[in-house]
Structures are given as structure tokens and as C-alpha cells.
Amino acid sequence: AEDARVVLLEMEPQPGYHASGRSAAYFAAAYGKPVVQAITRASESFFRAPPGGFSEVDLFRPRECIWFGRPDQAPALAAMREAVPRLEFLDEAAVRARVPVIRRGYLHGGLLDCEGGDLDVEALLQGYLKLFRRSGGDLRLDHRVTALEPNAEGWAVTAGDACFTAPVVVNAAGAWAEQVGEWAGLAPLGIRPLRRTALTIDAPAGLDIDDWPEMVDIDETFYFKPDAGAILISPADETPTPPVDAQPEDLDVAIGVDRFERATGIDVRRVRAAWAGLRPLTELEFEKACRGPLKPVPNEYAWGTDRIAGMEPESGRYALQNAGKPDETVVWEGDNGPDVTHGNAPFMGTNEKLGGPLRVGRSDPGRSAILADRVEAILL
């Protein structure tokens, strides 16, 4: 917004309604593969010391995290400690000293991370919105986009009774991103909204839980943490769902309660509150998961290499058609030329069809298009 005239179209009466407003965000420095940890680390200094005037409250509150596991999960704990050597191993007694509700005999142990903390998501969101307005940005609430069409000026965006035009449209629609892309005539990218459930229960009477760590099952089947005097629990579900106003399913709530009860022995008699939010799975997350610790290579595919499996066997090879263009496809090329009915690569143009670009992230030839010199933009 500092360098362009930008209007932000928000379909709800308030920003962050579907995701940010339902997040129990935690800064987990040890979470994920090395590339994910590096991205997390890159944001740490901002959270701990944001620019002056960004927020009147702290964005970051230190809180330890313990990745815990049962005896049958000991190999997973060992693997994580090998990947992140700075984590301290705690036996069951040491974990129970911090979180005394853990059932005796349940744990093999845990890995202590002292570098995590709670994030104030509301303050973070409001800080960015304040910065956006201060820079001249125009926020329009209750403006649900219903149409997106190219015109002589770039794009025409219809939102209710209003119409906006700009040379650039930034699709930041979260769970609705695929729908917005379809309106623009673009091939799907495979962005899938995933529902995640959270609930809160009363803390045991007479027990001070404020300084408990974030407690995460090593296989990420559930986690719990203190939350405003209550205990927040999530079954860490990622259920594919249409882009909707997500609501908690009774089964997911029950699963979260059951896993917590098995770990602690607490008999949960009442759920104070339950909610769900949407977490879109993007091609970038897929790319990060596939590449793991490998460094990017030129012209790489989502799995972190510039080659296609089985690319040059004696009987033929996979080949690219229209390489680097929006309609780039993979085909099997034998002695008689391209044959789209042969092969086992799950890409557009082969037996298993997936629409959309085949290259992602930094290797996507179209990704830099919005970085050209522009003077206006519409954020959806």
C-alpha cells in the first residue's frame, strides 16, 4: 500500500473471521523440517520486537513446549532429537513435574523446547491492518466478491453492488482461493481447505496451569495448552472440507477429549467451548514437505528435483510439452512420439489428471508476474 493504491475486499463484517480469529497460534521453533524451521526463525525477531507503533501489546509471550511420546513412540522422539539436537530430553518424572496431570506410566518422555511462545494473533492482525490503513490502503468490509473478469484496464472485480478495476488482483482468499482462481479463468492449483477443531475445558480445581508448556504429541495426534485460565485441546485434525464457515463436528471434539483423557487420567465432564477453523493446504506446503532439507535446484518440480521419475528408461521417457507456460504438461514420449494414454506420472495430460501448473514455488515461471511494475492492486 505504500507504493500503490490498494483496496482490500473482505467478505465478512470483520477481518480474520475464518482463520486468524480462530487460531491458538504458537511459535514452535522446532516444528517441521529444516526449511520450515528456517521460515519460522526468520519471523522470530519481528514477533519479539515489532517495529515501533505496530502494536500496543506484546505479540510474543514465552512458553516452553514439550513434544511428548509414549513408550511405543520412543523412536519418533529419538528421530526428532537427532534432527533438532538442542532439544532436551525429559523423562516422565521431569515432564510430570511441569504438567502433573500426565498419567503415571503413560510417557516414555518428552523433548523440551525453551524457545517457543504464544502469539497474540489478534494484535498481529490489527497491527497489519493499522499499517495498511496508515499507508493509504482502503479496507472494505462486507464486500463478498462474486465475479472477476479481465478488461481493458486489467481486471474488473464485482463485490456486491460495487465494481473495482485494477491491473493487478492478489488472490489472498484463503480457503476460497480456488474459487477466486476459477473466476479468473485459471487452472486449479489444488488448494484444499482443511478443518481443524479446538475446544476448551475447565482446569482441575486448585491447580495453577498458567505456566504449563504447550504439550504436543510427537505424532501430532493432539495437543493441549493453557488458554485464559482454561485448557485448550485440539485433536490436530485436518479434515478436507468445502470453503465454508467451519463448525466443529461432535466426533472430532470427542476424539480430542478422549486422547487428552488417556494421557492425563482427567475425566472431562464438560466442554466449555468448541470451534473449528480452516487451514488451506497449499502447493507451497506440499513443496516444502517433499523437498525436506534439500536445497532448491533450478527448474525443480514440487518434489525437489529437476527430473521426473522414470524420465529416460529404454522404452521411452517422460517429456514436457509447452515447458514454462501456463499449459505446461507432462506426456510419455516413446518411439512413435508423445502418447498421453501411457505413463504413471499423476499430472495433467496423463492417465491421472491434475489441473494446474506442474512447477511450484520459486520454480513456477508465472510466480513473478505480480512483481512487475504496478501502481494498483486489489486484494481478495
C-alpha positions, 0 to 999 in steps of 0.5 A: 500500500505504500507504493500503490493504491490498494483496496482490500475486499473482505467478505465478512463484517470483520477481518480474520473471521475464518482463520486468524480469529480462530487460531491458538497460534504458537511459535514452535521453533522446532516444528517441521523440517529444516526449511520450515524451521528456517521460515519460522526463525526468520519471523522470530525477531519481528514477533519479539520486537515489532517495529515501533507503533505496530502494536500496543501489546506484546505479540510474543509471550514465552512458553516452553513446549514439550513434544511428548511420546509414549513408550511405543513412540520412543523412536519418533522422539529419538528421530526428532532429537537427532534432527533438532539436537538442542532439544532436551530430553525429559523423562516422565518424572521431569515432564510430570513435574511441569504438567502433573496431570500426565498419567503415571506410566503413560510417557516414555518422555518428552523433548523440551523446547525453551524457545517457543511462545504464544502469539497474540494473533489478534494484535498481529492482525490489527497491527497489519491492518493499522499499517495498511490503513496508515499507508493509504490502503482502503479496507472494505468490509462486507464486500463478498466478491462474486465475479472477476473478469479481465478488461481493458484496464486489467481486471474488473472485480464485482463485490456486491453492488460495487465494481473495482478495476485494477491491473493487478488482483492478489488472490489472498482468499484463503480457503476460497482461493480456488474459487477466486482462481476459477473466476479468473479463468485459471487452472486449479492449483489444488488448494484444499481447505482443511478443518481443524477443531479446538475446544476448551475445558475447565482446569482441575480445581486448585491447580495453577496451569498458567505456566504449563508448556504447550504439550504436543504429541510427537505424532501430532495426534493432539495437543493441549495448552493453557488458554485464559485460565482454561485448557485448550485441546485440539485433536490436530485434525485436518479434515478436507472440507468445502470453503465454508464457515467451519463448525466443529463436528461432535466426533472430532471434539470427542476424539480430542477429549478422549486422547487428552483423557488417556494421557492425563487420567482427567475425566472431562465432564464438560466442554466449555467451548468448541470451534473449528477453523480452516487451514488451506493446504497449499502447493507451497506446503506440499513443496516444502514437505517433499523437498525436506532439507534439500536445497532448491535446484533450478527448474525443480518440480514440487518434489525437489528435483529437476527430473521426473521419475522414470524420465529416460528408461529404454522404452521411452521417457517422460517429456514436457510439452509447452515447458514454462507456460501456463499449459505446461504438461507432462506426456510419455514420449516413446518411439512413435512420439508423445502418447498421453494414454501411457505413463504413471506420472499423476499430472495433467495430460496423463492417465491421472489428471491434475489441473494446474501448473506442474512447477511450484514455488520459486520454480513456477515461471508465472510466480513473478508476474505480480512483481512487475511494475504496478501502481494498483492492486486489489486484494481478495 
